Amino acid sequence: MDNYSLRPMEAADKETVIEMMRGFYASEAVHSNGSEEVFNNDVDVCVSDDPFASGYVFTREDGSICGYSMLAHSYSTEYGRHVIWIEDLFLEEDARNKGLSSMFLDLIKEKYPGHIHRLEVEETNLRAIRTYKKKGFMTLPYAEMIREPEHK
């Protein structure tokens, strides 16, 4: 991890992050394929002062971006606490298995200590599941459902 760091996402990161999002959303890690509109909106919100979302980028020693994460901020009436949803957590292949996900999860735990931390993971992503469980995450017995707004 000595050659890597983490920082808040900036507007100048948009093109690089969107390129990573295209790959992430086309992978088996995500059920939807996203869209250019969604990718642009996501980055724009993460770099704005919107209280409901924030973003981070992982960088190599030379400053190049090798991953990103996006968080959604909400509240759970079930737990009576604020919630941090780890919406996206993506690392390029050469940055994986270096402890960066663990470093990120530790940062979230430190930055949002009184919050519930939630995420979704594909059942087949066993490496990620092992990392999340080591960091204290547990599998919930819920079937998640969604209703999207109708497009006009």
C-alpha positions in Angstrom: 0.0 0.0 0.0 3.0 2.3 0.3 2.8 3.1 -3.4 -0.9 3.9 -3.3 -3.1 6.5 -1.8 -6.7 7.5 -1.5 -8.2 11.0 -2.0 -11.6 12.6 -2.6 -12.8 12.5 -6.2 -12.3 15.8 -8.1 -14.0 17.1 -11.3 -10.7 16.6 -13.2 -11.0 12.8 -12.5 -14.3 12.5 -14.4 -13.0 11.1 -17.7 -10.8 8.5 -16.0 -13.5 7.4 -13.5 -16.2 7.2 -16.2 -13.9 4.9 -18.2 -13.5 2.7 -15.2 -17.3 2.8 -14.6 -17.9 1.5 -18.1 -15.7 -1.6 -17.4 -17.2 -2.1 -13.9 -20.8 -1.9 -15.1 -20.1 -4.2 -18.0 -18.7 -6.8 -15.6 -20.4 -9.6 -13.7 -20.1 -7.4 -10.5 -23.1 -5.3 -11.4 -26.5 -6.3 -12.7 -27.2 -3.1 -14.7 -25.0 -1.8 -17.5 -25.4 1.8 -16.5 -25.4 4.5 -19.2 -23.3 7.5 -20.1 -26.0 9.7 -18.6 -25.8 7.7 -15.3 -22.0 7.7 -15.3 -21.9 11.5 -15.9 -24.5 12.2 -13.2 -22.8 10.0 -10.7 -19.4 11.7 -11.0 -21.0 15.2 -11.1 -22.9 14.5 -7.9 -19.9 12.9 -6.2 -17.7 16.0 -6.8 -20.4 18.5 -5.9 -21.5 19.6 -2.5 -24.5 17.3 -2.7 -25.0 15.8 0.9 -26.2 12.5 -0.5 -23.1 11.3 -2.4 -19.4 11.4 -2.3 -16.6 9.8 -4.2 -12.9 8.7 -3.8 -10.2 7.7 -6.1 -7.3 5.4 -5.5 -4.0 6.6 -6.9 -0.6 5.1 -7.7 2.6 6.7 -6.6 2.8 8.6 -9.9 -0.6 10.1 -9.3 -2.4 8.0 -11.9 -5.9 6.7 -10.9 -6.2 3.0 -10.4 -9.6 2.8 -8.8 -12.6 4.6 -7.4 -15.5 4.3 -5.0 -18.8 6.1 -4.6 -20.8 6.4 -1.5 -24.4 7.2 -0.9 -25.5 8.8 2.4 -28.9 8.0 3.8 -30.8 7.1 7.0 -32.2 3.8 8.2 -35.3 3.7 10.2 -34.6 0.0 10.9 -31.4 0.9 12.7 -32.2 4.5 13.7 -28.9 5.7 12.3 -27.3 7.2 9.3 -26.1 4.8 6.6 -23.2 4.9 4.3 -23.8 2.8 1.2 -20.7 1.8 -0.6 -22.2 1.9 -4.0 -19.1 1.3 -6.2 -15.7 -0.1 -5.2 -13.5 -0.7 -8.2 -9.8 -1.3 -8.6 -7.9 -2.0 -11.8 -6.4 -5.4 -12.0 -2.8 -4.4 -11.1 -4.1 -2.6 -8.0 -6.0 -5.6 -6.6 -4.8 -7.8 -3.8 -2.7 -5.0 -2.3 -4.9 -4.2 0.7 -6.5 -1.1 -0.9 -10.1 -2.3 -0.3 -9.3 -3.0 3.3 -7.6 0.5 3.6 -10.7 2.0 2.1 -13.1 0.2 4.4 -11.0 1.2 7.4 -11.2 4.8 6.3 -15.0 4.6 6.0 -15.2 3.1 9.5 -13.0 5.9 10.9 -14.7 8.7 9.0 -18.3 7.5 9.7 -18.0 5.7 13.1 -21.7 6.0 14.2 -23.1 5.0 10.8 -24.3 1.7 9.5 -22.1 0.7 6.6 -23.8 -1.3 3.8 -22.8 -2.6 0.4 -23.9 -5.1 -2.2 -21.7 -7.8 -3.6 -22.3 -10.5 -6.2 -22.5 -13.9 -4.6 -19.9 -15.2 -7.0 -17.3 -12.5 -6.0 -15.8 -14.7 -3.3 -12.6 -12.7 -2.9 -14.6 -9.5 -2.2 -16.9 -11.3 0.2 -13.9 -12.6 2.2 -12.5 -9.1 2.4 -15.8 -7.6 3.5 -16.3 -10.4 6.2 -12.8 -9.8 7.5 -13.8 -6.1 8.0 -16.9 -7.0 9.9 -19.6 -7.1 7.3 -22.2 -9.8 7.4 -24.7 -11.2 4.9 -28.2 -9.9 5.4 -31.2 -12.3 4.9 -33.0 -9.8 2.6 -34.1 -10.0 -1.0 -33.5 -6.6 -2.3 -36.2 -5.2 -4.6 -36.3 -2.1 -6.8 -38.9 0.0 -8.6 -37.5 2.5 -11.0 -39.3 5.7 -12.1 -41.0 5.6 -15.4 -39.2 7.5 -18.1 -41.2 10.0 -20.1 
